[in-house]
């Protein structure tokens, strides 16, 4: 995002190196800081709760993972008219009359939802000094360019007619009055453009009646789809409400920062705020949701649509910045998704800091005194978009959203997809956070040469803190427990009793790590497992007519979405486990399978740095985290450490078939495979002949990034079906992009960004890593690049087709050469999806295939309904529901009329 935010003159001209260049220190003395943990009782009513002493988990950190006091806020809401017709009619009447909380008349926060609300913002933005100054500057720039163009043409004409007797030079082509008229015309054109952008941007929260109706609509959609309810933790919400009351008194904004797994997230947060009496947030949403009718409804509920890319449009950038800062200045709640887009893999993505940068700039310029950051975790038993996520990760083009697609998929409302769990991290003052970070980073700031560099550090620290806060309160759902167990066991499937036993073990491990597990409300584990299997019935199949039911994954790729939701809890143990595997897979005597502490630290450091884009690690350096991890694994009887400090598997772990150790390895192996694929795919960037400049310096062989990604995925699929890749999910686009990003950080992959809209991002292999060719012209498995490939390959899962390194290297490099010389692959949409089996072979090389083509032939009607885009599923069937609501209102009215006539 371009940095076009207005700064104070002292900030913009501060370039001193001897003093801290980021002028934030005065902020901590401007006003008293009142963190959320110390909210003044005179400003916010006491919650009546005391903070308990929290136990420390084995990793040395203190966590509050008590899931008692969880309430289902939709428990008594009838959403299905056929199941409870009386309750549904009563609820409809309650919404229509606005009784109780449905009136939404006493919400906490700055006033919204009145006629002319959006018009006021539009007028303020258009009349703001920032926008007007930019309009004048842009008009002047265009006018100067026009004057210069005409002047150059005038001078060229004079030069061309020098010496001609009849030629009389004309006066200067533009008179002062013409210049002034043109300036006004240009400014008027820019103002018109600005007005159009503002009209499209600003939300339309003008009607209380619409919000009540919209709440009724969303209430019925959510309770129908997620039939087990929306669950929140009462103590967390009470704290949030106390902070909301304090912010309302001080006219501060709450910045709501949820994780983003589904389009349903928009509806869930707004519904909870409506239901619990907090001012609805203004929601920063992508303009892909600005569809006819649906987009207007979302804008009426607080959404404002932002372009996906707008850094190159200076006017639009300033309008967005002005709008966000106007909201902050007025104390309105603001919601944006910290990841920027929905996570297609199930785990948190790296933070996108665009909106946070605007907020921080408002703080730096003292335009606002403070605001409160509210990280939120949203967990689903089942995410409705996972099927389309898999298609997108495999590179299948995303279908364009349309209202017709939404209306024709009313079947979604008949599904029962479990429950939603929402957890609120402790809100905190942004001003307080900035002061603490500036003080902690004071020495770093003194070395900085520009304000932007120091500010970027602060912004990045905020982004990753929010992610860590979300992880700290995220709840592991029953479907994630079951899906993870199924994907981390050797063999084809698992019996019901074994599945229940491992779910119990996993739950215990999560709690010991300070994580949270959804409250089972006193249910037996077997019942919880059965309910989770019911929700996952499309992903997990059951083989009956055996001694006991055996469950196995039929869509491993899709099921991995749920496994990835808890991987952050065990990432340190998983890295240690795959590092130890470099010795364990060699076999032999027990003593030969131990790894020295020095080697372990070196390899853990290598793997941690390689994967740092994909995962969030605990605070502290690698060495201290390694010590905590080893201590935890030792207490869990997974490893033992001999008198020399060497680390190996314990006898107790070997006695149980190393099932716990394997669990950690299976969590990380798919990511290791992806990074190995990213490294080996660089061989597809090697040209047929190495070109040089002036006969000495190698010339970079540029390839479009998009083409390179498509070739890499085709390369990966080939390796998977040939047996050289264990996990089909390893060809997913998101993790591959992170792998390429790390290779670019290492200087192995060179990236050339486009300089204009017509160009595309291109990539090339750095000459220092260009491999040599043998006498036969084929690429040799040697050199710096192959050393990296083999280094990553050390951590990969062993397979029967990968034990002969010479055979593997020749086969892989042969395929890479074929891909390098092949044209860009052609996408075939549904055909590619139908053929994309995502099975994982077990240790014997056999496994269940996700035979979608066979299944689709046997169930054509099912395929018709399941081919739904993610956005269609998210916004659901608003068109049909509107018609249904009108019909229901008519039925209620008729019944009331009959009762009156009888009386």
KANOR-V987733 format. One record per residue. SS is DSSP state (2 for helix, 1 for strand, 0 for the rest). PHI is phi in whole degrees, 0 to 359 (999 if undefined). PSI is psi in whole degrees, 0 to 359 (* if undefined). Layout:
SS/PHI/PSI
SS/PHI/PSI
This chain:
0/999/135
0/292/145
0/263/90
0/248/12
0/287/137
0/294/135
0/239/163
0/291/156
2/295/326
2/295/326
2/285/317
2/289/338
0/255/5
0/276/112
0/229/15
0/292/140
0/265/336
0/282/339
0/243/157
0/304/128
0/276/340
0/270/106
0/276/74
0/246/343
0/304/320
0/302/339
2/300/325
2/286/351
2/250/358
2/290/319
0/211/156
0/293/137
0/273/129
0/238/87
0/298/162
2/299/332
2/287/344
2/231/40
0/296/130
0/297/130
0/293/340
0/285/335
0/268/325
0/232/135
0/297/143
0/295/147
0/278/345
0/81/9
0/244/150
0/252/149
0/279/118
0/284/159
0/285/122
0/268/141
0/285/152
1/271/136
0/277/170
0/298/342
0/277/4
0/91/357
0/256/154
1/262/132
0/226/149
0/253/94
0/248/23
0/282/118
0/260/18
0/284/160
0/76/23
1/271/130
1/242/142
1/267/107
0/281/355
0/244/21
0/301/319
0/257/20
0/262/121
0/276/119
0/251/347
0/240/115
0/294/329
0/286/331
0/278/324
0/214/76
2/297/322
2/293/313
2/299/322
2/295/317
2/294/319
2/298/317
2/295/320
2/299/317
2/295/323
2/296/319
2/293/319
2/297/320
2/275/345
0/70/45
0/275/146
2/62/222
2/295/341
2/290/344
2/289/331
0/51/46
0/257/344
0/236/42
0/290/156
1/268/120
0/141/176
0/297/144
0/296/134
0/223/180
0/62/57
0/221/157
0/298/129
0/90/5
2/299/309
2/290/326
2/298/325
2/298/316
2/294/319
2/299/318
2/294/318
2/297/316
2/295/315
2/294/328
2/269/359
0/293/148
2/299/322
2/299/311
2/290/319
2/293/319
2/297/320
2/293/320
2/300/316
2/295/319
2/294/318
2/292/321
2/296/318
2/297/318
2/297/316
2/294/322
2/293/317
2/299/320
2/294/322
2/293/317
2/298/317
2/296/321
2/298/315
2/292/324
2/294/318
2/297/320
2/295/322
2/295/315
2/294/323
2/294/321
2/295/319
2/295/318
2/294/326
2/286/339
0/248/17
0/297/132
0/92/349
0/281/130
0/291/319
0/274/359
0/277/128
0/241/115
0/301/136
0/281/159
0/294/169
0/307/132
0/300/336
0/237/120
0/280/160
2/305/319
2/291/328
2/291/321
2/297/316
2/295/319
2/296/318
2/294/322
2/299/314
2/296/323
2/295/317
2/296/318
2/296/321
2/296/320
2/297/316
2/293/323
2/296/321
2/296/319
2/297/316
2/299/317
2/297/319
2/297/316
2/297/320
2/294/317
2/299/321
2/286/332
2/276/309
0/292/136
0/288/168
0/242/56
0/277/72
0/249/352
0/226/121
2/290/323
2/298/319
2/295/319
2/297/319
2/296/318
2/295/317
2/296/322
2/296/319
2/299/317
2/298/310
2/293/323
2/303/313
2/290/324
2/295/312
2/292/317
2/287/339
2/282/315
2/284/311
0/255/82
0/290/343
0/270/1
1/101/175
1/251/120
1/248/131
1/231/158
1/267/123
2/299/316
2/296/323
2/293/319
2/291/323
2/300/319
2/296/318
2/298/319
2/293/321
2/299/316
2/294/322
2/298/320
2/293/321
2/296/315
2/296/322
2/297/321
2/292/319
2/272/356
0/62/44
0/260/153
1/269/150
1/260/127
1/262/105
1/275/122
1/234/83
1/276/162
0/287/168
0/226/101
0/250/337
0/205/158
0/294/342
2/296/338
2/307/318
2/304/314
2/288/321
2/296/311
2/296/314
2/296/321
2/296/317
2/297/317
2/296/320
2/295/312
2/297/324
2/261/4
0/80/36
1/249/151
0/299/130
0/298/140
0/278/156
1/277/127
1/252/121
1/282/116
1/232/156
1/288/147
2/288/356
2/292/342
2/271/356
0/278/69
0/266/160
0/304/140
0/68/301
2/297/315
2/298/321
2/295/321
2/295/317
2/295/322
2/295/324
2/294/338
0/263/6
0/117/357
1/282/139
1/234/129
1/268/129
1/245/141
0/299/152
0/292/324
0/226/124
0/211/12
0/293/334
0/273/358
0/253/99
2/297/319
2/293/313
2/297/319
2/302/314
2/291/327
2/294/315
2/298/315
2/299/317
2/295/320
2/296/312
2/299/317
2/288/331
2/296/319
2/298/316
2/294/319
2/296/327
0/274/356
0/79/22
0/277/144
0/290/143
1/230/134
1/236/130
0/214/154
0/268/121
0/299/332
0/276/349
0/83/326
0/213/169
0/291/140
0/284/118
0/276/348
0/256/349
0/100/334
0/263/167
0/294/142
0/268/166
0/299/146
0/291/142
0/258/124
0/253/14
2/300/304
2/291/321
2/299/327
2/295/319
2/297/318
2/295/317
2/293/324
2/296/323
2/296/325
2/289/317
2/297/325
0/273/6
0/60/25
0/287/328
0/236/151
0/278/320
0/191/165
1/207/164
1/246/131
1/272/130
1/233/91
1/287/140
1/225/136
1/254/135
1/238/123
1/241/138
1/240/141
0/298/320
0/214/132
0/265/129
0/289/341
0/265/4
2/302/324
2/297/315
2/289/331
2/301/316
2/298/317
2/300/316
2/293/320
2/293/334
0/274/1
0/89/7
0/286/129
0/305/139
0/285/132
0/288/143
0/288/137
0/290/144
0/210/151
2/295/324
2/298/320
2/297/325
2/293/312
2/295/324
0/279/5
0/240/48
2/292/347
2/301/333
2/301/327
2/291/347
2/270/352
0/283/154
0/237/107
0/247/29
0/86/226
1/229/166
1/239/133
1/242/124
1/243/130
1/232/141
1/252/121
0/288/161
0/296/122
0/294/151
1/214/155
1/288/129
2/295/323
2/298/316
2/298/316
2/299/315
2/296/318
2/298/316
2/296/318
2/292/322
2/295/318
2/294/319
2/290/328
0/258/23
2/300/317
2/294/320
2/298/317
2/297/327
2/293/341
2/270/347
0/285/150
0/260/341
0/224/156
2/297/321
2/299/320
2/295/316
2/293/320
2/294/324
2/297/322
2/297/315
2/296/318
2/295/317
2/295/320
2/299/319
2/296/314
2/301/315
2/284/334
2/294/318
2/299/316
2/299/316
2/297/321
2/295/320
2/296/315
2/299/324
2/293/334
2/249/0
0/293/145
1/254/131
1/279/119
0/277/158
2/304/323
2/295/326
2/291/322
2/299/309
2/294/314
2/299/320
2/294/316
2/299/315
2/297/324
2/274/353
0/243/21
0/248/142
0/288/154
0/100/179
0/278/324
0/205/187
1/216/137
1/288/161
2/298/316
2/297/318
2/294/322
2/298/316
2/296/318
2/297/316
2/288/327
2/296/319
2/300/316
2/298/315
2/296/319
2/301/316
2/298/319
2/294/320
2/298/314
2/295/323
2/291/336
0/273/2
0/88/8
0/277/177
1/239/141
1/241/140
0/306/139
0/295/122
0/276/355
0/54/41
0/80/2
0/287/149
0/291/152
2/301/322
2/301/320
2/292/320
2/297/316
2/298/316
2/298/319
2/293/321
2/294/319
2/296/327
2/295/320
2/290/326
0/265/23
0/299/335
0/279/344
0/252/333
1/237/127
1/255/163
1/236/127
1/263/115
0/260/192
0/60/29
0/242/185
0/298/328
0/207/157
0/300/137
1/242/128
1/254/141
1/213/154
1/279/129
0/258/343
0/226/78
2/296/321
2/301/311
2/292/324
2/292/334
2/296/337
2/303/320
2/281/326
2/297/320
0/292/346
0/289/343
0/240/5
2/295/333
2/296/335
2/289/334
0/238/17
2/296/322
2/293/317
2/295/323
2/294/320
2/295/317
2/297/319
2/297/313
2/290/334
2/290/316
2/297/331
2/296/334
2/300/335
2/262/319
2/297/323
0/290/345
0/291/328
0/81/199
0/91/198
0/295/158
2/301/320
2/296/331
2/281/349
2/264/5
0/277/151
1/237/137
0/292/156
2/297/322
2/294/314
2/295/321
2/299/314
2/297/318
2/297/315
2/286/324
2/297/321
2/297/315
2/301/312
2/290/321
2/296/317
2/290/324
2/296/320
0/264/9
0/293/339
0/288/333
0/268/339
0/227/156
0/252/119
0/266/164
0/293/155
0/300/152
0/110/169
0/278/173
2/296/320
2/295/316
2/292/321
2/295/324
2/296/319
2/297/316
2/299/319
2/294/315
2/298/321
2/297/319
2/295/314
2/294/327
2/291/318
2/295/332
0/275/3
0/63/26
0/274/321
1/234/167
1/224/154
1/237/122
0/279/183
0/294/341
0/266/2
0/87/6
0/285/148
1/245/134
1/207/174
1/292/142
0/282/160
2/296/324
2/296/320
2/291/321
2/295/326
2/293/332
0/260/19
0/75/25
0/47/40
2/293/324
2/285/321
2/298/316
2/299/325
2/305/313
2/295/320
2/295/315
2/296/333
2/296/321
2/259/337
2/306/319
2/301/326
2/286/322
2/299/317
2/300/319
2/296/316
2/291/326
2/296/316
2/298/319
2/300/319
2/290/314
2/289/335
2/290/345
2/297/340
2/292/342
2/283/353
2/268/0
0/280/124
0/288/163
0/298/321
0/226/137
0/284/113
0/279/151
1/229/160
1/253/124
0/59/23
0/75/3
0/235/306
1/271/126
1/298/143
0/261/136
0/292/140
0/258/98
0/277/139
1/225/142
1/301/136
2/301/320
2/298/315
2/296/319
2/299/318
2/295/317
2/297/318
2/294/321
2/297/318
2/293/322
2/294/320
2/299/314
2/295/319
2/297/320
2/298/315
2/296/324
2/296/311
2/289/337
2/278/349
0/95/4
0/270/356
0/226/130
0/277/332
0/236/124
2/293/331
2/294/346
2/288/349
2/267/12
0/290/143
2/294/321
2/295/312
2/291/325
2/299/319
2/299/319
2/296/321
2/297/316
2/294/326
2/298/318
2/293/321
2/295/327
2/290/322
2/298/325
0/284/352
0/83/11
0/276/317
1/259/129
1/257/130
1/244/130
1/246/112
0/283/150
0/290/149
0/258/350
0/209/175
0/293/336
0/279/337
0/278/161
0/239/154
0/295/135
1/235/156
1/228/158
1/205/157
1/275/132
0/296/138
2/304/328
2/295/340
2/251/11
0/287/121
0/285/164
0/271/162
1/249/148
0/279/183
0/296/333
0/275/1
0/90/354
0/274/153
1/292/139
0/269/146
0/275/69
0/202/169
0/101/179
2/296/321
2/292/316
2/293/327
2/300/319
2/294/317
2/301/316
2/289/327
2/296/314
2/294/322
2/297/338
0/301/330
0/269/355
0/287/158
0/291/137
0/289/142
0/218/159
2/294/335
2/270/4
2/235/19
0/271/337
0/263/98
2/300/323
2/295/318
2/293/317
2/299/312
2/297/318
2/293/321
2/291/315
2/295/315
2/291/329
2/295/316
2/296/321
2/298/321
2/291/324
2/296/315
2/295/321
2/299/325
2/264/359
0/270/154
0/291/168
0/300/135
0/295/148
0/264/129
0/283/138
0/240/20
0/55/242
2/297/328
2/297/318
2/297/319
2/293/319
2/295/328
2/269/357
0/274/85
0/283/140
0/238/43
0/280/162
0/233/122
0/292/146
0/273/189
0/296/340
0/266/0
0/89/4
0/251/162
0/183/171
0/275/137
0/260/144
0/276/80
0/279/76
2/293/328
2/294/317
2/296/316
2/296/322
2/291/326
2/293/328
2/277/347
0/214/69
2/298/325
2/295/322
2/296/320
2/297/324
2/298/321
2/278/330
2/277/349
0/276/77
0/232/136
0/286/160
2/297/319
2/289/324
2/300/318
2/292/326
2/287/310
2/281/350
0/63/213
0/248/63
2/296/324
2/300/309
2/293/325
2/293/323
2/302/316
2/297/318
2/298/319
2/297/316
2/300/318
2/296/319
2/295/317
2/301/320
2/295/319
2/298/314
2/300/318
2/296/319
2/296/316
2/298/319
2/296/320
2/297/319
2/297/318
2/298/320
2/295/320
2/294/322
2/296/321
0/290/*
